[in-house]
């Protein structure tokens, strides 16, 4: 999702539901070989008649290739190495609803698998 469309979405949510609580976080994960993968997540939380909701945009480097490193010994575990793009990014938008019973966010999924904004 382009930055302009993301800002338009946030503007529309603010008009419809009032004040948005904006947050931002960068997480670093590692593949099996030890290469760092940095994921950037920005999200907004807001109150609706259905309860507390969250819309997140997750940005990460595009995976160009996967390399499998096998072991030929019994009981050995293979490793996966990801080759990441330096310039290209992928983005995913996720809609979640707060579950008061479990005290955690639950992702809302549609039958087609995508959410139209």
C-alpha positions, -999 to +999 in steps of 0.1 A: +000+000+000+014+033-010+020+060+016-006+082+001-033+055+002-023+046+038-027+083+049-061+085+030-072+054+049-062+069+082-079+102+074-111+083+065-110+063+098-104+095+118-134+112+102-156+081+108-145+071+143-127+101+159-093+102+174-068+075+163-040+062+186-010+059+162+019+036+170+051+024+153+075-004+159+105-021+142+112-058+149+142-078+139+140-115+133+166-139+120+165-168+095+180-202+103+214-191+091+214-159+112+207-132+087+186-103+101+152-095+087+138-061+098+100-058+099+085-023+103+049-021+117+028+009+120-008+008+133-037+027+146-062+018+173-097+032+175-131+026+191-160+015+170-196+003+178-182-033+174-154-026+200-118-017+199-102-022+164-067-020+150-055-015+114-018-024+108+006-019+079+036-043+080+065-035+057+094-059+052+121-066+025+110-086-005+123-122-004+141-129-037+152-164-031+152-192-005+182-214-001+179-247+017+209-261+035+205-298+041+223-322+063+230-357+053+232-372+088+204-390+105+183-367+127+200-336+112+179-305+107+180-285+075+183-247+075+166-221+054+185-189+042+165-160+028+179-137+001+164-103+006+161-073-018+179-042-008+155-019-026+121-037-029+096-039+000+064-058+005+035-044+026+005-061+041-025-044+058-042-063+086-075-055+104-078-068+139-104-067+167-097-067+204-109-099+222-118-090+258-119-127+269-084-135+257-069-100+261-054-102+226-059-090+191-076-113+167-071-108+129-103-104+109-103-125+078-128-124+049-137-155+028-118-142-002-087-136+020-084-098+014-100-068+029-112-039+007-108-004+021 
